[in-house]
Amino acid sequence: MAYDKKAGYDKVTRLPDLTFGGLTFYHVRAEDPETWIDDYGTVSDGQRVTILWQFKRELVDRKQTDELINQVMPTFEPSS
């Protein structure tokens, strides 16, 4: 997914890689006036794996999104 001003995103940040389920994921964080976005991705057994989180800014703040993501992402396990 392209995250840039042309696509309507005000802020895009490439965060440090993280490891979940023994796999290293990239992490891109973006936002537009209405949405918080966290995009994680990796390659497992030759297949691209993407986990995309999108939250409406009117419903949650960034701290709440981080709390949810930080609870769920560590439970990731690649399929066998």
MMTF fields as JSON, N, C-alpha, C and O atoms, coordinates in Angstrom:
{
  "mmtfVersion": "1.0.0",
  "mmtfProducer": "UNKNOWN",
  "numBonds": 319,
  "numAtoms": 320,
  "numGroups": 80,
  "numChains": 1,
  "numModels": 1,
  "chainsPerModel": [1],
  "groupsPerChain": [80],
  "chainIdList": ["A"],
  "bondAtomList": [4, 2, 8, 6, 12, 10, 16, 14, 20, 18, 24, 22, 28, 26, 32, 30, 36, 34, 40, 38, 44, 42, 48, 46, 52, 50, 56, 54, 60, 58, 64, 62, 68, 66, 72, 70, 76, 74, 80, 78, 84, 82, 88, 86, 92, 90, 96, 94, 100, 98, 104, 102, 108, 106, 112, 110, 116, 114, 120, 118, 124, 122, 128, 126, 132, 130, 136, 134, 140, 138, 144, 142, 148, 146, 152, 150, 156, 154, 160, 158, 164, 162, 168, 166, 172, 170, 176, 174, 180, 178, 184, 182, 188, 186, 192, 190, 196, 194, 200, 198, 204, 202, 208, 206, 212, 210, 216, 214, 220, 218, 224, 222, 228, 226, 232, 230, 236, 234, 240, 238, 244, 242, 248, 246, 252, 250, 256, 254, 260, 258, 264, 262, 268, 266, 272, 270, 276, 274, 280, 278, 284, 282, 288, 286, 292, 290, 296, 294, 300, 298, 304, 302, 308, 306, 312, 310, 316, 314],
  "bondOrderList": [1, 1, 1, 1, 1, 1, 1, 1, 1, 1, 1, 1, 1, 1, 1, 1, 1, 1, 1, 1, 1, 1, 1, 1, 1, 1, 1, 1, 1, 1, 1, 1, 1, 1, 1, 1, 1, 1, 1, 1, 1, 1, 1, 1, 1, 1, 1, 1, 1, 1, 1, 1, 1, 1, 1, 1, 1, 1, 1, 1, 1, 1, 1, 1, 1, 1, 1, 1, 1, 1, 1, 1, 1, 1, 1, 1, 1, 1, 1],
  "groupList": [{"groupName": "MET", "atomNameList": ["N", "CA", "C", "O"], "elementList": ["N", "C", "C", "O"], "formalChargeList": [0, 0, 0, 0], "bondAtomList": [1, 0, 2, 1, 3, 2], "bondOrderList": [1, 1, 2], "singleLetterCode": "M", "chemCompType": "L-PEPTIDE LINKING"}, {"groupName": "ALA", "atomNameList": ["N", "CA", "C", "O"], "elementList": ["N", "C", "C", "O"], "formalChargeList": [0, 0, 0, 0], "bondAtomList": [1, 0, 2, 1, 3, 2], "bondOrderList": [1, 1, 2], "singleLetterCode": "A", "chemCompType": "L-PEPTIDE LINKING"}, {"groupName": "TYR", "atomNameList": ["N", "CA", "C", "O"], "elementList": ["N", "C", "C", "O"], "formalChargeList": [0, 0, 0, 0], "bondAtomList": [1, 0, 2, 1, 3, 2], "bondOrderList": [1, 1, 2], "singleLetterCode": "Y", "chemCompType": "L-PEPTIDE LINKING"}, {"groupName": "ASP", "atomNameList": ["N", "CA", "C", "O"], "elementList": ["N", "C", "C", "O"], "formalChargeList": [0, 0, 0, 0], "bondAtomList": [1, 0, 2, 1, 3, 2], "bondOrderList": [1, 1, 2], "singleLetterCode": "D", "chemCompType": "L-PEPTIDE LINKING"}, {"groupName": "LYS", "atomNameList": ["N", "CA", "C", "O"], "elementList": ["N", "C", "C", "O"], "formalChargeList": [0, 0, 0, 0], "bondAtomList": [1, 0, 2, 1, 3, 2], "bondOrderList": [1, 1, 2], "singleLetterCode": "K", "chemCompType": "L-PEPTIDE LINKING"}, {"groupName": "GLY", "atomNameList": ["N", "CA", "C", "O"], "elementList": ["N", "C", "C", "O"], "formalChargeList": [0, 0, 0, 0], "bondAtomList": [1, 0, 2, 1, 3, 2], "bondOrderList": [1, 1, 2], "singleLetterCode": "G", "chemCompType": "PEPTIDE LINKING"}, {"groupName": "VAL", "atomNameList": ["N", "CA", "C", "O"], "elementList": ["N", "C", "C", "O"], "formalChargeList": [0, 0, 0, 0], "bondAtomList": [1, 0, 2, 1, 3, 2], "bondOrderList": [1, 1, 2], "singleLetterCode": "V", "chemCompType": "L-PEPTIDE LINKING"}, {"groupName": "THR", "atomNameList": ["N", "CA", "C", "O"], "elementList": ["N", "C", "C", "O"], "formalChargeList": [0, 0, 0, 0], "bondAtomList": [1, 0, 2, 1, 3, 2], "bondOrderList": [1, 1, 2], "singleLetterCode": "T", "chemCompType": "L-PEPTIDE LINKING"}, {"groupName": "ARG", "atomNameList": ["N", "CA", "C", "O"], "elementList": ["N", "C", "C", "O"], "formalChargeList": [0, 0, 0, 0], "bondAtomList": [1, 0, 2, 1, 3, 2], "bondOrderList": [1, 1, 2], "singleLetterCode": "R", "chemCompType": "L-PEPTIDE LINKING"}, {"groupName": "LEU", "atomNameList": ["N", "CA", "C", "O"], "elementList": ["N", "C", "C", "O"], "formalChargeList": [0, 0, 0, 0], "bondAtomList": [1, 0, 2, 1, 3, 2], "bondOrderList": [1, 1, 2], "singleLetterCode": "L", "chemCompType": "L-PEPTIDE LINKING"}, {"groupName": "PRO", "atomNameList": ["N", "CA", "C", "O"], "elementList": ["N", "C", "C", "O"], "formalChargeList": [0, 0, 0, 0], "bondAtomList": [1, 0, 2, 1, 3, 2], "bondOrderList": [1, 1, 2], "singleLetterCode": "P", "chemCompType": "L-PEPTIDE LINKING"}, {"groupName": "PHE", "atomNameList": ["N", "CA", "C", "O"], "elementList": ["N", "C", "C", "O"], "formalChargeList": [0, 0, 0, 0], "bondAtomList": [1, 0, 2, 1, 3, 2], "bondOrderList": [1, 1, 2], "singleLetterCode": "F", "chemCompType": "L-PEPTIDE LINKING"}, {"groupName": "HIS", "atomNameList": ["N", "CA", "C", "O"], "elementList": ["N", "C", "C", "O"], "formalChargeList": [0, 0, 0, 0], "bondAtomList": [1, 0, 2, 1, 3, 2], "bondOrderList": [1, 1, 2], "singleLetterCode": "H", "chemCompType": "L-PEPTIDE LINKING"}, {"groupName": "GLU", "atomNameList": ["N", "CA", "C", "O"], "elementList": ["N", "C", "C", "O"], "formalChargeList": [0, 0, 0, 0], "bondAtomList": [1, 0, 2, 1, 3, 2], "bondOrderList": [1, 1, 2], "singleLetterCode": "E", "chemCompType": "L-PEPTIDE LINKING"}, {"groupName": "TRP", "atomNameList": ["N", "CA", "C", "O"], "elementList": ["N", "C", "C", "O"], "formalChargeList": [0, 0, 0, 0], "bondAtomList": [1, 0, 2, 1, 3, 2], "bondOrderList": [1, 1, 2], "singleLetterCode": "W", "chemCompType": "L-PEPTIDE LINKING"}, {"groupName": "ILE", "atomNameList": ["N", "CA", "C", "O"], "elementList": ["N", "C", "C", "O"], "formalChargeList": [0, 0, 0, 0], "bondAtomList": [1, 0, 2, 1, 3, 2], "bondOrderList": [1, 1, 2], "singleLetterCode": "I", "chemCompType": "L-PEPTIDE LINKING"}, {"groupName": "SER", "atomNameList": ["N", "CA", "C", "O"], "elementList": ["N", "C", "C", "O"], "formalChargeList": [0, 0, 0, 0], "bondAtomList": [1, 0, 2, 1, 3, 2], "bondOrderList": [1, 1, 2], "singleLetterCode": "S", "chemCompType": "L-PEPTIDE LINKING"}, {"groupName": "GLN", "atomNameList": ["N", "CA", "C", "O"], "elementList": ["N", "C", "C", "O"], "formalChargeList": [0, 0, 0, 0], "bondAtomList": [1, 0, 2, 1, 3, 2], "bondOrderList": [1, 1, 2], "singleLetterCode": "Q", "chemCompType": "L-PEPTIDE LINKING"}, {"groupName": "ASN", "atomNameList": ["N", "CA", "C", "O"], "elementList": ["N", "C", "C", "O"], "formalChargeList": [0, 0, 0, 0], "bondAtomList": [1, 0, 2, 1, 3, 2], "bondOrderList": [1, 1, 2], "singleLetterCode": "N", "chemCompType": "L-PEPTIDE LINKING"}],
  "groupTypeList": [0, 1, 2, 3, 4, 4, 1, 5, 2, 3, 4, 6, 7, 8, 9, 10, 3, 9, 7, 11, 5, 5, 9, 7, 11, 2, 12, 6, 8, 1, 13, 3, 10, 13, 7, 14, 15, 3, 3, 2, 5, 7, 6, 16, 3, 5, 17, 8, 6, 7, 15, 9, 14, 17, 11, 4, 8, 13, 9, 6, 3, 8, 4, 17, 7, 3, 13, 9, 15, 18, 17, 6, 0, 10, 7, 11, 13, 10, 16, 16],
  "groupIdList": [1, 2, 3, 4, 5, 6, 7, 8, 9, 10, 11, 12, 13, 14, 15, 16, 17, 18, 19, 20, 21, 22, 23, 24, 25, 26, 27, 28, 29, 30, 31, 32, 33, 34, 35, 36, 37, 38, 39, 40, 41, 42, 43, 44, 45, 46, 47, 48, 49, 50, 51, 52, 53, 54, 55, 56, 57, 58, 59, 60, 61, 62, 63, 64, 65, 66, 67, 68, 69, 70, 71, 72, 73, 74, 75, 76, 77, 78, 79, 80],
  "secStructList": [7, 7, 7, 1, 4, 4, 4, 6, 7, 1, 3, 3, 3, 3, 3, 3, 3, 3, 3, 3, 6, 6, 3, 3, 3, 3, 3, 3, 3, 3, 3, 7, 1, 1, 3, 3, 3, 3, 3, 3, 3, 3, 3, 3, 6, 6, 3, 3, 3, 3, 3, 3, 3, 3, 3, 3, 6, 6, 6, 7, 7, 2, 2, 2, 2, 2, 2, 2, 2, 2, 2, 2, 4, 4, 4, 7, 7, 7, 7, 7],
  "xCoordList": [0.842, 0.0, 0.894, 1.908, 0.525, 1.317, 0.798, -0.382, 1.696, 1.347, 2.126, 3.312, 1.466, 2.11, 1.056, -0.141, 1.495, 0.551, -0.389, -1.55, 0.094, -0.745, -1.923, -3.006, -1.695, -2.756, -3.615, -4.552, -3.297, -4.109, -3.597, -4.289, -2.389, -1.844, -0.999, -0.099, -1.303, -0.595, 0.754, 1.714, 0.827, 2.043, 2.294, 1.397, 3.507, 3.897, 5.25, 6.185, 5.347, 6.588, 6.932, 6.095, 8.167, 8.675, 9.301, 10.34, 8.674, 9.15, 10.099, 10.16, 10.836, 11.756, 11.035, 9.868, 11.762, 11.232, 10.948, 11.585, 9.972, 9.591, 9.508, 9.321, 9.646, 9.55, 8.321, 8.113, 7.507, 6.321, 6.309, 6.498, 6.088, 6.033, 7.305, 7.263, 8.437, 9.713, 9.986, 11.013, 9.094, 9.276, 9.497, 8.901, 10.356, 10.621, 9.622, 9.5, 8.909, 7.911, 8.406, 9.032, 8.119, 8.272, 7.055, 6.046, 7.145, 6.03, 5.987, 6.916, 4.9, 4.676, 3.45, 2.409, 3.586, 2.473, 2.11, 2.98, 0.82, 0.349, -0.922, -1.568, -1.258, -2.517, -3.019, -2.25, -4.328, -4.974, -5.939, -5.991, -6.684, -7.538, -8.579, -9.078, -8.903, -9.944, -9.462, -10.19, -8.251, -7.859, -6.441, -5.528, -6.276, -4.956, -4.675, -5.572, -3.478, -3.139, -1.818, -0.851, -1.79, -0.553, -0.501, -1.393, 0.537, 0.699, 1.948, 3.05, 1.757, 2.853, 2.964, 1.949, 4.172, 4.32, 5.604, 6.593, 5.555, 6.705, 6.534, 5.555, 7.486, 7.383, 7.565, 8.517, 6.63, 6.674, 6.481, 5.463, 7.442, 7.395, 7.088, 6.304, 7.719, 7.546, 6.251, 5.99, 5.443, 4.169, 4.236, 4.747, 3.722, 3.668, 2.529, 1.405, 2.831, 1.85, 1.738, 2.738, 0.521, 0.281, -0.818, -1.86, -0.575, -1.581, -1.802, -0.891, -3.014, -3.336, -4.363, -5.456, -3.994, -4.881, -5.335, -4.512, -6.659, -7.206, -8.232, -9.112, -8.114, -9.011, -9.525, -8.771, -10.79, -11.372, -10.905, -11.083, -10.315, -9.776, -10.855, -10.572, -12.082, -13.167, -13.588, -14.259, -13.199, -13.608, -12.522, -12.833, -11.258, -10.152, -8.985, -8.829, -8.167, -6.957, -5.779, -5.92, -4.63, -3.461, -3.026, -2.597, -3.125, -2.752, -3.628, -3.127, -4.918, -5.823, -5.494, -5.55, -5.157, -4.808, -3.547, -3.459, -2.559, -1.312, -1.555, -0.964, -2.417, -2.71, -3.308, -2.915, -4.248, -4.858, -3.846, -3.722, -3.133, -2.151, -1.093, -0.716, -0.62, 0.423, -0.066, 0.746, -1.363, -1.913, -2.059, -1.858, -2.408, -2.746, -1.544, -1.384, -0.706, 0.385, 1.31, 1.737, 1.64, 2.517, 1.907, 2.618, 0.615, -0.017, 0.104, -0.33, 0.685, 0.82, 1.67, 2.743, 1.175, 1.944, 1.759, 0.631, 2.845, 2.715, 1.99, 2.108, 1.247, 0.55, 1.58, 2.638, 1.243, 2.19, 1.827, 2.52],
  "yCoordList": [-1.165, 0.0, 1.237, 1.271, 2.243, 3.475, 4.476, 4.828, 4.922, 5.92, 7.196, 7.295, 8.159, 9.427, 10.524, 10.244, 11.765, 12.886, 12.784, 13.184, 12.258, 12.115, 11.175, 11.339, 10.192, 9.251, 9.779, 9.108, 10.986, 11.596, 11.438, 11.798, 10.902, 10.695, 11.884, 12.308, 12.425, 13.593, 13.235, 13.996, 12.101, 11.717, 10.229, 9.407, 9.893, 8.495, 8.286, 9.057, 7.219, 6.932, 5.458, 4.587, 5.189, 3.81, 3.546, 4.118, 2.681, 2.362, 1.162, 0.464, 0.915, -0.226, -1.562, -1.724, -2.506, -3.857, -4.481, -4.154, -5.391, -6.116, -7.597, -7.972, -8.443, -9.893, -10.431, -10.198, -11.158, -11.834, -13.248, -13.441, -14.226, -15.606, -16.052, -16.92, -15.471, -15.835, -15.187, -15.475, -14.314, -13.641, -12.154, -11.554, -11.559, -10.134, -9.392, -9.686, -8.429, -7.627, -6.199, -5.641, -5.603, -4.153, -3.519, -4.19, -2.245, -1.534, -0.117, 0.667, 0.201, 1.545, 2.105, 1.451, 3.319, 3.993, 5.217, 5.991, 5.378, 6.505, 7.065, 6.426, 8.276, 8.857, 9.833, 10.472, 9.923, 10.955, 11.66, 11.297, 12.626, 13.352, 12.485, 12.88, 11.328, 10.494, 9.17, 8.548, 8.72, 7.346, 7.242, 7.932, 6.368, 5.92, 4.607, 3.77, 4.402, 3.183, 2.632, 3.371, 1.317, 0.6, -0.588, -1.436, -0.652, -1.685, -2.498, -1.957, -3.8, -4.718, -5.723, -6.118, -6.135, -7.118, -7.913, -7.462, -9.123, -10.016, -11.006, -10.947, -11.908, -13.02, -14.305, -14.45, -15.244, -16.537, -17.639, -17.675, -18.527, -19.626, -19.125, -19.729, -18.01, -17.462, -16.705, -16.24, -16.574, -15.861, -14.541, -14.482, -13.504, -12.204, -12.206, -12.6, -11.768, -11.672, -10.201, -9.56, -9.665, -8.276, -8.215, -8.854, -7.443, -7.197, -5.697, -4.932, -5.278, -3.864, -3.492, -4.056, -2.545, -2.016, -0.629, 0.211, -0.388, 0.918, 1.279, 0.481, 2.475, 2.932, 4.326, 5.171, 4.561, 5.887, 6.791, 6.468, 7.908, 8.826, 9.395, 9.751, 9.485, 10.028, 9.061, 9.462, 7.796, 6.781, 6.426, 6.087, 6.502, 6.128, 7.08, 7.672, 7.217, 8.007, 7.074, 5.853, 7.649, 6.837, 5.93, 4.802, 6.389, 5.557, 4.295, 3.204, 4.445, 3.288, 2.308, 1.094, 2.824, 1.918, 1.143, -0.057, 1.838, 1.177, 0.081, -0.996, 0.354, -0.649, -1.914, -3.025, -1.751, -2.912, -3.668, -4.888, -2.947, -3.587, -4.324, -5.449, -3.687, -4.301, -5.526, -6.338, -5.668, -6.883, -8.01, -9.177, -7.665, -8.689, -9.151, -10.351, -8.232, -8.617, -9.685, -10.565, -9.654, -10.705, -12.111, -13.093, -12.221, -13.546, -14.147, -15.277, -13.411, -13.9, -15.162, -15.231, -16.147, -17.371, -17.708, -17.738, -17.962, -18.327, -19.666, -20.55, -19.792, -21.065, -22.123, -21.814, -23.363, -24.449, -25.175, -26.113],
  "zCoordList": [0.0, 0.0, 0.0, 0.697, -0.773, -0.844, 0.178, 0.186, 1.032, 2.032, 1.724, 2.038, 1.116, 0.834, 0.759, 0.813, 0.636, 0.6, -0.593, -0.499, -1.711, -2.898, -2.62, -3.182, -1.75, -1.392, -0.235, 0.197, 0.268, 1.301, 2.721, 3.673, 2.877, 4.221, 4.638, 3.913, 5.828, 6.335, 6.934, 6.812, 7.569, 8.285, 8.059, 8.246, 7.661, 7.445, 8.107, 7.892, 8.928, 9.631, 9.48, 9.717, 9.084, 9.04, 10.395, 10.726, 11.18, 12.522, 12.48, 11.469, 13.559, 13.575, 13.367, 13.727, 12.779, 12.611, 13.973, 14.975, 13.979, 15.199, 14.878, 13.72, 15.89, 15.686, 16.389, 17.58, 15.632, 16.159, 15.596, 14.395, 16.449, 15.988, 15.293, 14.421, 15.669, 15.072, 13.727, 13.112, 13.248, 11.964, 12.178, 13.072, 11.358, 11.436, 10.548, 9.359, 11.136, 10.435, 10.265, 11.166, 9.093, 8.966, 9.645, 9.858, 9.981, 10.603, 10.049, 10.244, 9.357, 8.839, 9.533, 9.611, 10.033, 10.704, 9.866, 9.467, 9.607, 8.804, 9.43, 10.26, 9.005, 9.448, 8.404, 7.687, 8.345, 7.554, 8.506, 9.681, 8.06, 8.993, 9.722, 10.776, 9.18, 9.77, 10.354, 11.127, 10.007, 10.294, 10.85, 10.396, 11.84, 12.312, 11.581, 11.483, 11.073, 10.332, 10.843, 11.025, 11.073, 11.371, 10.43, 10.443, 9.619, 8.604, 8.956, 9.047, 9.151, 9.467, 8.321, 7.749, 7.984, 6.929, 7.054, 7.632, 6.487, 6.485, 5.341, 4.596, 5.211, 4.259, 5.049, 5.815, 4.85, 5.534, 4.508, 3.817, 4.403, 3.425, 2.018, 1.286, 1.654, 0.309, 0.091, -1.018, 1.118, 1.012, 1.773, 2.892, 1.162, 1.825, 2.847, 2.537, 4.051, 5.13, 5.501, 5.826, 5.453, 5.821, 6.86, 6.721, 7.897, 8.923, 8.949, 9.266, 8.615, 8.509, 9.572, 9.629, 10.401, 11.442, 11.0, 10.637, 11.033, 10.718, 11.788, 12.112, 12.327, 13.382, 13.039, 12.556, 13.287, 13.114, 14.249, 15.424, 13.897, 14.898, 15.809, 16.953, 15.321, 16.144, 17.252, 18.203, 17.132, 18.105, 19.122, 20.264, 18.718, 19.609, 19.4, 18.332, 20.441, 20.285, 20.017, 20.081, 19.721, 19.342, 20.488, 20.244, 21.715, 22.855, 22.914, 23.186, 22.663, 22.684, 21.551, 21.748, 20.38, 19.28, 19.613, 19.352, 20.197, 20.575, 21.612, 21.533, 22.57, 23.602, 22.982, 23.339, 22.064, 21.416, 20.559, 20.666, 19.72, 18.843, 19.667, 19.337, 20.735, 21.563, 22.328, 22.771, 22.486, 23.096, 22.083, 22.417, 20.85, 19.854, 19.025, 18.801, 18.571, 17.674, 18.253, 17.506, 19.543, 20.07, 20.019, 20.231, 19.745, 19.661, 18.252, 18.031, 17.304, 15.939, 15.89, 16.49, 15.171, 14.891, 13.425, 12.934, 12.72, 11.297, 11.152, 12.001, 10.069, 9.837, 9.441, 8.893, 9.731, 9.429, 8.17, 7.777]
}
